[in-house]
Amino acid sequence: MIYMVSNSIYIKDEIFVLDKEKIKILKSKAFQSNNKRFRYCLHKNNSEKVNEMIIAAHISTNIPPHRHPINKPESYYIIEGKLRVNLFNKQKKIIQFIDLSADNYPKMYRIQGNIWHQPVPISEWVIYHEVYTGPFIKEEDVEYL
């Protein structure tokens, strides 16, 4: 069972298997969306203690630099493609970047909250598994640089 909200499909099944067909659907929906991103949410709703998603992002997407509260760590694991994560200081300058790849290492990263970061696709498509500490309340959990 599934239901859609905005750029997300919430999976209600007890077992979820990510296969080629699901990735194909995810890319298609992302390409059709205004922001060129789409996700499968594996958590029941944003009030869960753990928010777990499979995200497709096209190279043309723009995710602004942002940070989360100090007690809300986040991790990405690359399934397909390549993703650069830019890390910023308070003056909006990139101080470091981490290139993640499905084909090479590193494949994943994890940051504590309160770190300015920006995921940027560097291949035509990137598919990644994101885990975020919930509950997720956008107005409180995302601050843009």
N, C-alpha and C positions, 0 to 999 in steps of 0.2 A: 504494500500500500504506500502511496506517495501523495504529497500535496505540494503545490507551488505557491511561493510567496516572492514577489518581486523577481530578483535574479537568482532564486534558490529553489531547489527541489528538496523537500524534507522527506527523508526515507523513514518509514515507520516499520519496515520489516524487521524481524528479529535477526535475520542474517543478511548482510550486504556483501556482495562480491563485485569488485571493480574489474570489469572485463573490457575488451576492445569496443564492444557495442555501447556500453555506458560512457566510455570516453568519447566515442564518436558523437553521441547525443549531447554530451556536455559541450564539446567544441562547437557543434551546430548552434546550440542555444546561446553560447557566448558570442559567436559571430553575429547572431541576429540581435543581440542586445545593444543598447545605446553605449554602454561603457566597455563592451567587448570582454566581459567577464561573466562567468556563471558558476554555480557551486551546487554540489550535493551536500546537504546538511545531514550528518549522521546522528545528531542529537535531536531529541524530540521537539525542543523549543529553546529559545535563548535564555531561559531561566535555569537550564541545567548547569551543574557545577563544572562540566567539561563541555566545551563546544568543539566539535570535530567536523571538519569539512574536507571535501575533495574539490579543488578549485581549478578551473580552466581559465587562463588569461592569454589573450592574443597580444602580440608584440605592440599593437597600436593602443593598448589600454594605458591609462594614466592613473596610478594610485598615488595620491599626494603623500609627502612625508608626514608621519604621525607617530604618536606614542600612546601607550596604555598606562593605567595606574601601576604603581610600583608593585602591587601584590597580584598582578595579572601577567604572568609569563606567557610567551607565545613561541611556537616552533613550526618550522616548515620542513617537509621531507619531499624531495623532488621525485616524481614518478616518471615524467616525460619532459624532455626539453631542458632549458637552462633559465635560471633566474639569478639576477644580481640583487643583492640587498645592500642598499646604501645606508650608512650610519652617519648621523649628523650631530653637530654640536648645537648649542643654543643660538649661535649666530647664523644658522642655516647653511653652514659649510659642511661638505662631505669630509668626514675625518677617516673613514675606512669604507671599503666595500668588500662584500663576500660574494664570490661567484659560486653558485650551486649548480650541479648538473646530475641528470639521471645516468649519464654515461661514465662520469668520472667522479672523483672525490674532490671536495666535500659534497655530499648529497643532502645534508640537513644541517639546520642550525636551530638554536634555541636562545632566546634572550629573556632577561627579566623585564618587568615593566619599567616604565620611565626612561626608555631608550628611544630616541628619535630614529626612525627607520623608514625605508621605502622599498618595497619589492618592485623590481622592474624586469619584465620578461626580456631576455636577450636572444631568444629563439622565436621562430614564428608563433609557436604555442608552448606554453609551459603548463603542466598539470602537476599540482602539488597538494600534499596532505597538510592541512593546517590544524593545529590543536591550540586552543585558547582557553584560559581559565575563565569560567563563567561565574555567575550569570553575566550575559552580555547586555548592557544598556548603552546604546550608541552615544547618547548625550553625555554619559559619565565615563565611558570606556575608551573613547577615541578623541584625542586632542590633535588638531592639525597644526603643523609648523607654520 
